[in-house]
Amino acid sequence: MSRALIVIGIVIILIGVLWPWLGRLGLGHLPGDIVIDRGNVKFYLPITTYLLISVAISLVLWVMNRRHRARSSPRETHQAHLHSHKHK
């Protein structure tokens, strides 16, 4: 769990550092992103960008979970499953 939090923190830092270059890719200005500009009020809702980022994060977490399961032995996986049901 702590390893995952460290990785998530590092990814967030990298995104923050790389944001100027990521902006050039068009993230935030995709078709489906809503921008309402009326006088001195600007409302911005990047729906498509959020969906794209969500799919990318889901795929990364899915791959990480599959790799973690592949490393665990079947016995460890079974014991963890039994342990999780005891505490419910």
N, C-alpha and C positions, 0 to 999 in steps of 0.2 A: 504494500500500500504506500509506504513512504517513498519507494523508488518511483512509483507512478506519479506522485505529487511533485517530485523533483523534476521528472521528465516534462510534466505539464508546465511547470514554472519556467524551465529552460526554453520550451517552445514558445511560451508567451513572450519571454524576453527577446527571442530571435525575431518573432513577428514584429515586435515594437521597433527593434533596430532596423529591420529590413523594410519597414512600412513605406518609406519613400519610393523604393524600387517596386514594391508590390502594387502600389497605386498606379504605376505605369502599365500594369497588366490589365487594367480595366476593372478590377474589383471595386465595387461600390458604384459603378456606372453601367451595370449590365441591364439588358432589357428585363423589365419586371421590377426594377428598383423604382420606388415612388419618390418623386421630388415635387413638392408644391411650393412655389415661390410667389408670395403675394406681398408686394411692398417691402416692409421691413421685417416680415416673418418668413422664415424658410423652414419647411418641414421635410425631413428626409427619412425614408424608411427603405433600407436596402434588402427587400424580401428575397430576391434571387441570390444576392451575395450571401445572405444568411443560410439559405438552403444549400448552396454550393459548399460553403465552409462546413456545415453540419454533415453533409454526405462525406466529405473528405475526412473529418475527424472520426466519424463512425467507421469508415473503412480502416483507418489506422488502428483504432481500438480493437476492431474485429480481428485484424491480422495479429496484433500483439496478443490477444486472448488465445487465438489458435496456436501461436508459437509457444505460449506458456503451457497450454494443455499438452502439446506434443512432448515437451520436456518432462512433464510429470509422468510418473509411472501409473498404470491403471490402479494399483493398490492405493497409492496416495490419493488419487482422485476419488476413489470409492470411500476412503476414510474421511476425506474432507466433506463429501456429500452426506455421509452419515452424521458427522459432527454438526453440520449446519441444520439438520432436521431435529436434532436433540434439543437445540436451544430455541426452537420456535414455539 
